[in-house]
Amino acid sequence: MEEAFSQAVSQTQFGTLDWIIVALYLSISVFIGFGVKKYVRNMSTYLGAGRAVGTCLGIATMTGTEMGLITVMYNAQKGFTGGFAAFHIALAAGIVTFFVGLSGFFVCRLRDMKVLTIPEFYEKRFDRKTRILGGIMLALGGILNMGLFLKVGSMFIVGITGMSAESQALPWVMTLLLLLVLVYTVLGGMISVIITDYVQFVVLSFGILVTTYICIQKLGWTHIMESLEATRGASSFNPLDEGSGFGWSYVAWMAMLGLVSCAIWPTAVARALAMESTQAVKRQYMWSSASFMIRFLIPCFWGICAFVYFSEQAPELGTLFIPTEGGVETANNLYAMPIFLGRILPAGLVGLITAAMIAAFMSTHDSYLLCWSSVITQDILAPMMGRTLSTKARIQLTRLFIVLIGLYILYWGLIYEGSDDIWDYMNVTGAVYFTGAFSLLLGGLYWRRASSTGAFLALLSGLTALLGLDPIQRMVGLKVIDPETGEVTRQIMTGDQVGLLTVAASLAIFVIASLLFPDKQPKSIPTTS
């Protein structure tokens, strides 16, 4: 299969002009990192851009971060395997984000408290040990969550450029991209993140619109619908259909993820905490709800188009990527969308799209690296060391952890061998943090009887979410795989079901422990101004 794969992916429109476009964009990004270094004076400017971000810039930078290349890739994968039924993920994200903007749920009260991170809220509402444990759980879940970002982003680049024909291309691209991101994130902090996010927002907005138009023009909207109906039937349109691969529990899990992605996940919340006022926060979320929905819809649609194109116009690719009943081994379907774009986009435009996607890749990585490193510094080390940690030392430690986390994701991307879809992998690993965080934010912000003991135990309960990971499910017998065909012969509990049970367990533990072990001196609940 390797020879057929190499021959198929080498037929791309990507050429010399496209490499020049990509190189120019990357040069501009590095220049920005050097240029804004002089504005970094303290932790507030390094992590929160001085809390001076306005509504329009906040919307653009939130969109820039949340429309990362990893987002494009996992949604394209869902579209390729699930068809239009996967659109329910986008609808859940858009509706929930708009609700958060309308109500200010979670984010406005956090902004009024003037905290830099969510674990800092844990200390203000509960106690220091809760903040330290919360920081550990956040760092653990978050760093595991981004463990495959580098590999998946690099797969896009080697796929669309045709480099996937070279066996060593992937690790080399991973290394070079990591170095690029580390340079300007270490130098400029949140200021460089926000500026590059804005540039990425402009470039990517243009690129995705043009690409979507070409996809529709190439295949035809009606033909796409008819083709899916003929090949997959109702399961391509209805997420509740038995053959869709989703179901009620998955749809409910996606609604929960919609809330998490905009109001609990720290990289999104960081934008709210950097806004100039709570009213600006609300406006940002209401307007950003459209972009939260679009970031799922458009890449998912590209994955659908790739499936239709492979099925009808590129049978050699269909043989490689589309599973058959005989159980023949197929290529990694993460390559499907970038190979499809490399085939249909003309020279010049494919370079612009690649530059936009690299921009999306860097936008996500800079925000995540800065987020997790700052959590380790601000929420684990600083509370343990008290006031002995100077501002200069905190910035230096944050920069050190950015590099160390970068080296980890390079290593993890090369060794991890799970069979989960990337989106499902991210949900399970992220649940280590957000299942407990949801309980603490809900109880800590809206329930007077919430106690530090309940908070501590609820955070620990998030570790049970790891039972949703494919390698662990196989290890403990929750999933049994036929070694000859690779098909699932028995599955006691799916990843989404594990996630929902973890949320329920965390809430139950939080409430019961708070009632049994109340704080002697309960802290007041913050209110929104």
NUBAPA-285363 format. One record per residue (C-alpha): residue in three letters; x, y, z. Coordinates in Angstrom, 3 decimals, decimal comma. Each point is the difference from the previous one (the first is absolute). Example, Ala and Ser with C-alpha at 12.3 -4.5 7.8 and 13.67 -1.06 7.14 Angstrom:
2
ATOM torti        u        v        w
ATOM   ALA   12,300   -4,500    7,800
ATOM   SER    1,370    3,440   -0,660
This chain:
529
ATOM torti        u        v        w
ATOM   MET    0,000    0,000    0,000
ATOM   GLU    2,921    2,372    0,653
ATOM   GLU    0,926    0,236   -3,689
ATOM   ALA   -3,602    0,713   -1,052
ATOM   PHE   -0,332    2,568    2,770
ATOM   SER    3,196    1,807   -0,998
ATOM   GLN   -1,042    0,106   -3,648
ATOM   ALA   -3,478    1,301    0,818
ATOM   VAL    1,046    2,809    2,340
ATOM   SER    2,793    1,250   -2,251
ATOM   GLN   -2,547    1,273   -2,557
ATOM   THR   -0,440    3,433    1,587
ATOM   GLN   -0,237    3,484   -1,520
ATOM   PHE    2,401    1,344    2,637
ATOM   GLY    3,085    1,524   -1,658
ATOM   THR    2,799    2,583    0,273
ATOM   LEU   -2,322    3,022    0,125
ATOM   ASP   -1,876   -1,576    2,874
ATOM   TRP    3,199   -0,574    1,980
ATOM   ILE    0,871    3,694   -0,444
ATOM   ILE   -3,419    1,052    1,339
ATOM   VAL    0,397   -2,258    3,035
ATOM   ALA    3,549    1,234    0,691
ATOM   LEU   -1,089    3,655   -0,119
ATOM   TYR   -2,792   -0,593    2,481
ATOM   LEU    2,218   -1,869    2,442
ATOM   SER    2,606    2,780   -0,179
ATOM   ILE   -2,632    2,579    0,937
ATOM   SER   -1,062   -2,084    3,017
ATOM   VAL    3,537   -0,271    1,366
ATOM   PHE    0,499    3,752   -0,534
ATOM   ILE   -3,119    0,671    2,109
ATOM   GLY    1,406   -2,099    2,844
ATOM   PHE    3,207    2,045    0,066
ATOM   GLY   -1,834    3,298   -0,482
ATOM   VAL   -2,334   -0,247    3,004
ATOM   LYS    2,579   -1,263    2,512
ATOM   LYS    0,648    3,581    1,205
ATOM   TYR   -3,641    0,325    1,157
ATOM   VAL    0,247   -2,901    2,471
ATOM   ARG    0,528    1,612    3,418
ATOM   ASN   -1,825   -2,249    2,488
ATOM   MET   -2,164   -3,127    0,302
ATOM   SER   -3,179    1,945   -0,771
ATOM   THR    1,313    1,094   -3,404
ATOM   TYR    1,718   -3,337   -0,655
ATOM   LEU   -3,068   -2,142    0,803
ATOM   GLY   -2,947    2,390   -0,377
ATOM   ALA    1,169    2,698   -2,463
ATOM   GLY   -0,627    2,566    2,747
ATOM   ARG   -3,762   -0,773   -0,002
ATOM   ALA   -0,410    2,618   -2,728
ATOM   VAL   -1,504   -2,071   -2,827
ATOM   GLY   -3,109    1,530   -1,602
ATOM   THR   -3,045   -1,825   -1,337
ATOM   CYS    0,956   -0,139   -3,692
ATOM   LEU    3,586   -1,091    0,641
ATOM   GLY   -1,258   -2,481    2,608
ATOM   ILE   -2,376   -1,588   -2,521
ATOM   ALA    2,750   -0,240   -2,619
ATOM   THR    2,582   -1,489    2,366
ATOM   MET   -2,466   -2,463    1,550
ATOM   THR   -0,950   -1,134   -3,503
ATOM   GLY    3,676   -0,194   -0,907
ATOM   THR    0,799   -2,261    2,925
ATOM   GLU   -3,107   -2,188   -0,195
ATOM   MET    0,310   -0,465   -3,790
ATOM   GLY    3,337   -1,739    0,347
ATOM   LEU    1,379   -2,550   -2,442
ATOM   ILE   -0,737   -2,766    2,487
ATOM   THR   -3,641    1,189   -0,086
ATOM   VAL   -0,029   -0,108   -3,782
ATOM   MET    1,511   -3,483   -0,051
ATOM   TYR   -2,195   -1,711    2,592
ATOM   ASN   -3,165    1,498   -1,460
ATOM   ALA    1,001   -1,034   -3,510
ATOM   GLN    0,584   -3,493    1,371
ATOM   LYS   -3,483    0,010    1,555
ATOM   GLY   -1,501    1,197   -3,292
ATOM   PHE    1,873   -2,683   -1,945
ATOM   THR   -1,245   -2,785    2,283
ATOM   GLY   -3,387    1,365    1,128
ATOM   GLY   -1,297    2,171   -2,848
ATOM   PHE   -2,518    2,765    0,692
ATOM   ALA   -1,025   -1,767    3,208
ATOM   ALA    3,160    1,476    1,548
ATOM   PHE   -1,481    3,501   -0,413
ATOM   HIS   -1,769   -0,430    3,358
ATOM   ILE    3,373    0,710    1,641
ATOM   ALA    0,051    3,437   -1,642
ATOM   LEU   -3,593    0,802    0,944
ATOM   ALA    0,639   -0,887    3,639
ATOM   ALA    3,107    2,209    0,106
ATOM   GLY   -1,733    3,009   -1,561
ATOM   ILE   -3,166   -0,163    2,114
ATOM   VAL    1,820   -0,471    3,306
ATOM   THR    2,532    2,773   -0,721
ATOM   PHE   -2,818    2,437   -0,798
ATOM   PHE   -1,710   -0,954    3,275
ATOM   VAL    3,222    0,692    1,912
ATOM   GLY    0,254    3,417   -1,658
ATOM   LEU   -3,632    0,816    0,714
ATOM   SER    0,170   -1,017    3,657
ATOM   GLY    3,668    0,543    0,863
ATOM   PHE   -0,076   -3,512    1,497
ATOM   PHE    3,300   -0,680    1,804
ATOM   VAL    2,131    2,451   -2,004
ATOM   CYS   -1,357    3,349    1,243
ATOM   ARG    0,377   -0,889    3,661
ATOM   LEU    3,528   -1,231   -0,666
ATOM   ARG    0,821    3,252   -1,811
ATOM   ASP   -1,358    2,073    2,907
ATOM   MET    2,274   -1,875    2,398
ATOM   LYS    3,022    1,156   -2,064
ATOM   VAL    1,642   -3,432    0,051
ATOM   LEU    2,609   -0,991   -2,575
ATOM   THR   -0,827   -3,730    0,033
ATOM   ILE   -2,827   -2,283    1,127
ATOM   PRO    2,114   -1,642    2,764
ATOM   GLU    0,541    3,508    1,400
ATOM   PHE   -3,781    0,114    0,401
ATOM   TYR    0,196   -3,293    1,905
ATOM   GLU    2,190    1,661    2,650
ATOM   LYS   -2,174    3,112    0,274
ATOM   ARG   -3,159   -2,078    0,375
ATOM   PHE    1,347   -3,046    1,863
ATOM   ASP    3,615   -0,272    1,198
ATOM   ARG    3,610   -0,290   -1,119
ATOM   LYS    0,181   -3,796   -0,088
ATOM   THR   -3,001   -0,038   -2,365
ATOM   ARG    1,815    2,461   -2,258
ATOM   ILE    3,141   -2,145   -0,069
ATOM   LEU   -1,928   -3,216   -0,726
ATOM   GLY   -2,113    1,856   -2,560
ATOM   GLY    3,168    1,203   -1,684
ATOM   ILE    1,410   -3,527   -0,080
ATOM   MET   -3,210   -1,451   -1,476
ATOM   LEU   -0,233    2,819   -2,529
ATOM   ALA    3,610   -0,406   -1,072
ATOM   LEU   -0,318   -3,808   -0,183
ATOM   GLY   -3,223    0,028   -2,014
ATOM   GLY    1,058    2,906   -2,179
ATOM   ILE    3,455   -1,265   -0,887
ATOM   LEU   -1,364   -3,484   -0,749
ATOM   ASN   -2,737    1,664   -2,056
ATOM   MET    2,451    1,828   -2,249
ATOM   GLY    2,330   -2,984   -0,223
ATOM   LEU   -1,007   -0,786   -3,602
ATOM   PHE   -0,344    3,595   -1,259
ATOM   LEU    3,493    0,135   -1,439
ATOM   LYS   -0,262   -3,347   -1,773
ATOM   VAL   -3,442    0,674   -1,476
ATOM   GLY    0,982    3,478   -1,191
ATOM   SER    3,111   -1,395   -1,622
ATOM   MET   -2,082   -2,679   -1,713
ATOM   PHE   -1,981    2,759   -1,708
ATOM   ILE    3,158    1,635   -1,318
ATOM   VAL    1,669   -3,149   -1,278
ATOM   GLY   -3,311   -1,106   -1,540
ATOM   ILE   -0,850    3,195   -1,872
ATOM   THR    3,570    0,549   -1,229
ATOM   GLY    0,555   -3,621   -1,067
ATOM   MET    2,835   -0,523    2,480
ATOM   SER   -1,799   -2,968    1,517
ATOM   ALA    1,675   -2,085   -2,677
ATOM   GLU    3,192    0,443    2,033
ATOM   SER    0,123   -2,284    3,042
ATOM   GLN    1,907    2,488    2,205
ATOM   ALA   -1,966    3,097   -1,031
ATOM   LEU   -2,429   -0,074    2,932
ATOM   PRO    2,498    0,148    2,912
ATOM   TRP    2,078    2,648   -1,788
ATOM   VAL   -3,014    2,228   -0,611
ATOM   MET   -1,111   -0,501    3,606
ATOM   THR    3,387    1,155    1,259
ATOM   LEU    0,209    3,076   -2,239
ATOM   LEU   -3,536    1,142    0,807
ATOM   LEU    0,605   -0,431    3,712
ATOM   LEU    3,147    2,135   -0,143
ATOM   LEU   -1,867    2,741   -1,855
ATOM   VAL   -2,834    0,119    2,549
ATOM   LEU    2,367   -0,073    2,972
ATOM   VAL    2,001    2,981   -1,243
ATOM   TYR   -2,735    2,591   -0,112
ATOM   THR   -2,106   -1,381    2,865
ATOM   VAL    2,958    0,049    2,402
ATOM   LEU    0,920    3,535   -1,044
ATOM   GLY   -3,308    1,840   -0,129
ATOM   GLY   -2,483   -1,805    2,260
ATOM   MET   -3,701    0,866   -0,348
ATOM   ILE    0,736    3,209   -1,937
ATOM   SER    1,629   -1,911   -2,866
ATOM   VAL   -2,737   -2,639    0,267
ATOM   ILE   -2,769    2,581   -0,458
ATOM   ILE    1,740    1,782   -2,894
ATOM   THR    0,767   -3,226   -1,878
ATOM   ASP   -3,524   -1,263    0,728
ATOM   TYR   -1,385    3,117   -1,672
ATOM   VAL    2,213   -0,447   -3,076
ATOM   GLN   -0,995   -3,656   -0,120
ATOM   PHE   -3,691    0,938    0,282
ATOM   VAL    0,254    2,238   -3,079
ATOM   VAL    1,970   -2,483   -2,124
ATOM   LEU   -2,044   -3,036    1,025
ATOM   SER   -3,374    1,721   -0,474
ATOM   PHE    0,852    0,725   -3,621
ATOM   GLY    1,493   -3,441   -0,571
ATOM   ILE   -2,871   -2,081    1,347
ATOM   LEU   -2,628    1,934   -1,967
ATOM   VAL    1,847   -0,415   -3,298
ATOM   THR    0,740   -3,678    0,673
ATOM   THR   -3,615   -0,766    0,889
ATOM   TYR   -1,188    1,700   -3,195
ATOM   ILE    2,424   -2,094   -2,088
ATOM   CYS   -1,140   -3,214    1,735
ATOM   ILE   -3,642    0,729   -0,841
ATOM   GLN    0,859    1,062   -3,550
ATOM   LYS    2,104   -3,119   -0,552
ATOM   LEU   -2,523   -2,532    1,330
ATOM   GLY   -3,384    1,752   -0,027
ATOM   TRP   -2,142    0,415    3,121
ATOM   THR   -2,842   -2,205   -1,217
ATOM   HIS    2,425   -2,671   -1,156
ATOM   ILE    1,715   -0,074    3,409
ATOM   MET   -3,341   -0,630    1,699
ATOM   GLU   -1,055   -2,658   -2,491
ATOM   SER    3,347   -1,774    0,156
ATOM   LEU   -0,098   -0,306    3,792
ATOM   GLU   -3,607   -1,180   -0,124
ATOM   ALA    0,952   -2,710   -2,486
ATOM   THR    3,122   -1,233    1,809
ATOM   ARG   -0,930    0,322    3,676
ATOM   GLY   -3,738    0,649    0,169
ATOM   ALA   -1,736    1,697    2,928
ATOM   SER    2,972   -0,466    2,324
ATOM   SER    1,838    2,763   -1,889
ATOM   PHE   -2,633    2,552    1,019
ATOM   ASN   -1,461   -1,119    3,332
ATOM   PRO    2,357   -0,240    3,017
ATOM   LEU   -2,615   -2,060    1,845
ATOM   ASP   -0,125   -2,658   -2,737
ATOM   GLU    1,394   -3,347    1,093
ATOM   GLY    2,688   -0,063   -2,686
ATOM   SER    1,198    3,589    0,460
ATOM   GLY    2,575   -0,833    2,664
ATOM   PHE   -1,433    2,663    2,336
ATOM   GLY   -3,263   -0,518    1,941
ATOM   TRP   -1,784    1,740    2,890
ATOM   SER    2,876   -0,206    2,459
ATOM   TYR    2,425    1,452   -2,535
ATOM   VAL   -2,334    2,927   -0,807
ATOM   ALA   -0,397    0,734    3,730
ATOM   TRP    3,776   -0,183    0,417
ATOM   MET    0,413    2,520   -2,843
ATOM   ALA   -2,364    2,430    1,752
ATOM   MET    2,212   -0,255    3,075
ATOM   LEU    3,077    0,518   -2,166
ATOM   GLY   -1,593    3,107   -1,486
ATOM   LEU   -0,068    1,567    3,463
ATOM   VAL    3,479   -1,223    0,833
ATOM   SER    1,610    1,343   -3,170
ATOM   CYS   -1,209    3,573    0,530
ATOM   ALA   -0,470    0,485    3,756
ATOM   ILE    2,218   -2,518    1,823
ATOM   TRP    2,943   -0,795   -2,258
ATOM   PRO    2,738    2,408    1,152
ATOM   THR    1,259    1,118   -3,414
ATOM   ALA   -3,465    1,342   -0,833
ATOM   VAL   -0,576    1,382    3,499
ATOM   ALA    3,367    1,789   -0,226
ATOM   ARG   -1,547    2,234   -2,673
ATOM   ALA   -2,877    0,900    2,339
ATOM   LEU    2,409    0,779    2,829
ATOM   ALA    1,956    2,327   -2,327
ATOM   MET   -3,090    2,008   -1,033
ATOM   GLU   -0,472    3,610    1,118
ATOM   SER   -3,423   -0,544    1,653
ATOM   THR   -2,682   -2,617    0,677
ATOM   GLN   -2,230    1,603   -2,626
ATOM   ALA    2,801   -0,465   -2,523
ATOM   VAL    0,224   -3,644    1,109
ATOM   LYS   -3,698   -0,552   -0,715
ATOM   ARG    0,192    1,672   -3,413
ATOM   GLN    3,100   -2,012   -0,840
ATOM   TYR   -1,723   -3,306    0,758
ATOM   MET   -3,242    0,828   -1,798
ATOM   TRP    1,855    0,991   -3,167
ATOM   SER    2,512   -2,828    0,356
ATOM   SER   -2,809   -2,577    0,160
ATOM   ALA   -0,159    0,131   -3,794
ATOM   SER    3,721   -0,681   -0,296
ATOM   PHE   -0,219   -2,841    2,541
ATOM   MET   -2,609   -1,605   -2,250
ATOM   ILE    1,852    0,748   -3,247
ATOM   ARG    3,258   -1,480    1,298
ATOM   PHE   -1,801   -3,356    0,098
ATOM   LEU   -2,215    0,363   -3,064
ATOM   ILE    2,492    0,962   -2,690
ATOM   PRO    2,797   -2,526    0,735
ATOM   CYS   -2,660   -2,682    0,446
ATOM   PHE   -1,383    0,921   -3,419
ATOM   TRP    3,503   -0,278   -1,494
ATOM   GLY    0,225   -3,522    1,419
ATOM   ILE   -3,364   -0,852   -1,574
ATOM   CYS    1,216    1,353   -3,349
ATOM   ALA    3,177   -2,066    0,293
ATOM   PHE   -2,101   -3,138    0,506
ATOM   VAL   -2,164    0,736   -3,051
ATOM   TYR    3,046    0,879   -2,125
ATOM   PHE    1,841   -3,186    0,997
ATOM   SER   -3,104   -2,107   -0,622
ATOM   GLU   -0,649    1,258   -3,527
ATOM   GLN    2,822    2,031   -1,542
ATOM   ALA    3,109   -1,548    1,562
ATOM   PRO   -0,622   -3,743    0,424
ATOM   GLU    3,672   -0,636    0,825
ATOM   LEU   -0,472    2,216    3,077
ATOM   GLY   -3,336   -1,625    0,799
ATOM   THR    1,733   -3,373    0,149
ATOM   LEU    2,589    1,434    2,392
ATOM   PHE   -2,269    1,893    2,378
ATOM   ILE   -3,552   -1,395   -0,081
ATOM   PRO   -0,514   -3,221    2,015
ATOM   THR   -1,626   -2,997   -1,682
ATOM   GLU   -1,894   -2,928    1,465
ATOM   GLY    2,940   -2,317   -0,552
ATOM   GLY    1,969    1,714    2,780
ATOM   VAL    2,871    1,069   -2,291
ATOM   GLU    2,448    2,320    1,764
ATOM   THR   -0,459    3,671   -0,949
ATOM   ALA    2,256    3,043    0,253
ATOM   ASN   -0,369    2,483    2,863
ATOM   ASN   -3,089    2,037   -0,913
ATOM   LEU    1,520    3,145    1,535
ATOM   TYR    1,919    0,315   -3,283
ATOM   ALA   -3,229   -0,026   -2,047
ATOM   MET   -0,945    3,688    0,178
ATOM   PRO    3,490    1,479   -0,641
ATOM   ILE    0,564   -2,373   -2,937
ATOM   PHE   -3,407    0,985   -1,389
ATOM   LEU    0,850    3,720    0,246
ATOM   GLY    3,385   -0,616   -1,606
ATOM   ARG   -1,802   -1,568   -2,968
ATOM   ILE   -2,752    2,592   -0,618
ATOM   LEU    1,560    3,367    0,921
ATOM   PRO    2,067    1,799   -2,665
ATOM   ALA    3,634    1,009    0,502
ATOM   GLY    0,283    3,210    1,996
ATOM   LEU   -3,298   -0,514    1,759
ATOM   VAL    1,145   -3,292    1,483
ATOM   GLY    3,032    1,874    1,359
ATOM   LEU   -2,230    2,662    1,535
ATOM   ILE   -2,201   -2,654    1,602
ATOM   THR    3,072   -1,792    1,331
ATOM   ALA    1,322    3,284    1,428
ATOM   ALA   -3,403    0,623    1,595
ATOM   MET   -0,025   -3,481    1,495
ATOM   ILE    3,536    0,384    1,335
ATOM   ALA   -1,241    3,272    1,485
ATOM   ALA   -2,869   -1,924    1,576
ATOM   PHE    2,467   -2,588    1,274
ATOM   MET    2,207    2,646    1,601
ATOM   SER   -2,965    1,904    1,430
ATOM   THR   -1,169   -3,036    1,946
ATOM   HIS    3,461   -1,065    1,087
ATOM   ASP    1,068    3,411    1,265
ATOM   SER   -3,183    0,379    2,074
ATOM   TYR    0,174   -3,524    1,403
ATOM   LEU    3,719    0,068    0,779
ATOM   LEU   -0,393    3,341    1,753
ATOM   CYS   -3,087   -1,204    1,862
ATOM   TRP    1,384   -3,261    1,390
ATOM   SER    3,414    1,446    0,852
ATOM   SER   -1,605    2,919    1,844
ATOM   VAL   -2,207   -2,416    1,945
ATOM   ILE    3,071   -1,891    1,219
ATOM   THR    1,716    3,261    0,983
ATOM   GLN   -2,953    1,982    1,361
ATOM   ASP   -2,176   -2,732    1,472
ATOM   ILE    2,387   -2,719    1,152
ATOM   LEU    3,471    1,417    0,688
ATOM   ALA   -0,883    3,550    1,084
ATOM   PRO   -2,575   -1,033    2,656
ATOM   MET    2,444   -2,593    1,353
ATOM   MET    2,874    2,506    0,207
ATOM   GLY   -1,994    2,940    1,317
ATOM   ARG    1,259    3,517   -0,697
ATOM   THR    3,597   -1,060   -0,599
ATOM   LEU   -0,586   -0,353   -3,759
ATOM   SER    0,685    3,319   -1,731
ATOM   THR   -1,735    1,197   -3,170
ATOM   LYS    3,200   -0,479   -1,989
ATOM   ALA    0,381   -3,554    1,307
ATOM   ARG   -3,626   -0,792   -0,873
ATOM   ILE    0,438    1,147   -3,593
ATOM   GLN    3,240   -1,985   -0,315
ATOM   LEU   -1,624   -3,131    1,451
ATOM   THR   -2,988    0,387   -2,308
ATOM   ARG    2,346    0,191   -2,985
ATOM   LEU    1,887   -3,082    1,220
ATOM   PHE   -3,225   -2,009    0,318
ATOM   ILE   -1,067    1,102   -3,494
ATOM   VAL    3,131   -1,689   -1,354
ATOM   LEU   -0,411   -3,131    2,152
ATOM   ILE   -3,649   -0,453   -0,985
ATOM   GLY    0,993    0,476   -3,635
ATOM   LEU    2,549   -2,806    0,288
ATOM   TYR   -2,628   -2,222    1,625
ATOM   ILE   -2,551    0,432   -2,805
ATOM   LEU    2,726   -0,853   -2,516
ATOM   TYR    0,722   -3,227    1,894
ATOM   TRP   -3,664   -0,906    0,649
ATOM   GLY   -0,988    0,586   -3,615
ATOM   LEU    2,628   -2,493   -1,136
ATOM   ILE   -0,858   -2,827    2,432
ATOM   TYR   -3,797    0,075    0,607
ATOM   GLU   -1,817   -2,900   -1,712
ATOM   GLY   -3,706    0,404    0,866
ATOM   SER   -2,749   -0,600   -2,585
ATOM   ASP   -2,352    2,745    1,257
ATOM   ASP   -1,105    2,779   -2,322
ATOM   ILE    2,042    3,083    0,935
ATOM   TRP   -3,102    1,879    1,181
ATOM   ASP   -0,969   -2,854    2,315
ATOM   TYR    3,571   -0,308    1,319
ATOM   MET   -0,023    3,718    0,836
ATOM   ASN   -3,358   -0,210    1,752
ATOM   VAL    1,089   -2,844    2,261
ATOM   THR    3,368    1,485    0,964
ATOM   GLY   -1,537    3,442    0,503
ATOM   ALA   -2,643   -1,536    2,267
ATOM   VAL    2,734   -0,724    2,562
ATOM   TYR   -0,097    3,745    0,673
ATOM   PHE   -3,390    1,298   -1,053
ATOM   THR   -2,277   -2,506    1,767
ATOM   GLY    1,286    1,193    3,361
ATOM   ALA    0,299    3,617   -1,167
ATOM   PHE   -3,662    0,024   -1,056
ATOM   SER   -1,058   -1,047    3,503
ATOM   LEU    2,249    2,573    1,691
ATOM   LEU   -1,067    2,867   -2,249
ATOM   LEU   -3,684   -0,859    0,274
ATOM   GLY    0,105   -0,498    3,758
ATOM   GLY    2,615    2,613    0,784
ATOM   LEU   -1,680    2,778   -1,962
ATOM   TYR   -3,657   -0,806    0,684
ATOM   TRP   -0,311   -2,092    3,215
ATOM   ARG    0,810    1,427    3,444
ATOM   ARG    0,433   -3,387    1,699
ATOM   ALA    2,747   -1,210   -2,345
ATOM   SER    2,993   -1,053    2,121
ATOM   SER    3,725   -0,454   -0,584
ATOM   THR   -0,227   -3,727    0,855
ATOM   GLY   -2,694   -0,511   -2,612
ATOM   ALA    2,076    1,939   -2,515
ATOM   PHE    3,147   -2,028    0,710
ATOM   LEU   -1,752   -3,354   -0,418
ATOM   ALA   -1,881    1,134   -3,117
ATOM   LEU    3,288    0,923   -1,664
ATOM   LEU    1,486   -3,435    0,745
ATOM   SER   -3,042   -1,743   -1,481
ATOM   GLY    0,960    1,359   -3,429
ATOM   LEU    2,709   -2,661   -0,285
ATOM   THR   -2,691   -2,615   -0,687
ATOM   ALA   -0,530    1,632   -3,415
ATOM   LEU    3,189   -1,718   -1,174
ATOM   LEU   -2,044   -3,215   -0,195
ATOM   GLY   -1,370    1,403   -3,260
ATOM   LEU    3,387   -0,149   -1,773
ATOM   ASP    0,334   -2,819   -2,536
ATOM   PRO    3,235   -1,579    1,376
ATOM   ILE   -1,357    0,052    3,578
ATOM   GLN   -3,388   -1,375   -1,080
ATOM   ARG    1,779   -2,937   -1,615
ATOM   MET    2,205   -0,473    3,059
ATOM   VAL   -2,881   -0,213    2,506
ATOM   GLY   -2,375   -1,927   -2,281
ATOM   LEU   -2,508    2,746   -0,786
ATOM   LYS    0,762   -0,553   -3,693
ATOM   VAL    0,983   -3,235   -1,749
ATOM   ILE    1,593    0,084   -3,474
ATOM   ASP    0,223   -2,934   -2,422
ATOM   PRO    3,775   -0,300   -0,641
ATOM   GLU   -0,509   -1,263   -3,567
ATOM   THR   -2,511    2,534   -1,342
ATOM   GLY    0,597    2,872    2,436
ATOM   GLU   -3,772    0,321    0,512
ATOM   VAL   -1,630    0,591    3,395
ATOM   THR   -1,664   -3,223    1,178
ATOM   ARG   -1,191    1,316    3,371
ATOM   GLN   -0,175    3,409    1,649
ATOM   ILE   -1,509    0,368    3,450
ATOM   MET    0,218    3,789    0,119
ATOM   THR    0,969    2,582   -2,641
ATOM   GLY    2,192    3,035    0,608
ATOM   ASP   -2,957    2,394   -0,018
ATOM   GLN   -1,869   -2,142    2,526
ATOM   VAL    3,064   -0,046    2,254
ATOM   GLY    0,182    3,792   -0,298
ATOM   LEU   -3,652    0,553    0,934
ATOM   LEU    0,288   -2,345    2,982
ATOM   THR    3,136    1,827    1,147
ATOM   VAL   -1,849    3,338   -0,109
ATOM   ALA   -2,891   -1,471    2,006
ATOM   ALA    2,349   -1,648    2,507
ATOM   SER    1,990    3,203    0,474
ATOM   LEU   -3,154    2,034    0,676
ATOM   ALA   -1,345   -2,616    2,418
ATOM   ILE    3,290   -0,220    1,897
ATOM   PHE    0,237    3,797    0,147
ATOM   VAL   -3,506    0,439    1,435
ATOM   ILE    0,158   -2,903    2,472
ATOM   ALA    3,471    0,897    1,314
ATOM   SER   -0,953    3,689    0,308
ATOM   LEU   -3,039   -0,909    2,095
ATOM   LEU    1,903   -2,500    2,172
ATOM   PHE    3,143    2,125    0,432
ATOM   PRO   -0,965    3,695   -0,111
ATOM   ASP    2,625    2,724    0,328
ATOM   LYS    0,272    1,548    3,471
ATOM   GLN    0,172    3,476   -1,523
ATOM   PRO   -1,794   -0,101   -3,376
ATOM   LYS    1,198    2,552   -2,550
ATOM   SER   -2,430    2,331   -1,727
ATOM   ILE   -1,235   -0,665   -3,522
ATOM   PRO    1,225    2,522   -2,576
ATOM   THR   -2,711    2,015   -1,755
ATOM   THR   -0,023    1,570   -3,443
ATOM   SER    0,143    3,785   -0,152
